[in-house]
Amino acid sequence: MEIKATHDLHKRRFSRNLGVGLLLVGMVAIVFGLTVVKVKRGDALQGFDHVVRPEMVPVEGGN
């Protein structure tokens, strides 16, 4: 005996799962792309660690 998924419910579930999968892949691609751009720009990659860093404190007196 062969088991086949011939019911309409399986088709609807597959299309819904395909849509959710494509959205998930799209979100991962966006985050990956933003990460690549951030790294290539060479900006300061410092995290927020609740420690005062001298390079982040504004200099008083102008320049």
Contacts in CASP RR format, 6 or more apart in sequence:
PFRMAT RR
TARGET T0000
AUTHOR 0000-0000-0000
METHOD contacts of the structure
MODEL  1
MEIKATHDLHKRRFSRNLGVGLLLVGMVAIVFGLTVVKVKRGDALQGFDH
VVRPEMVPVEGGN
38 45 0 8 1.000
39 45 0 8 1.000
46 53 0 8 1.000
46 56 0 8 1.000
END
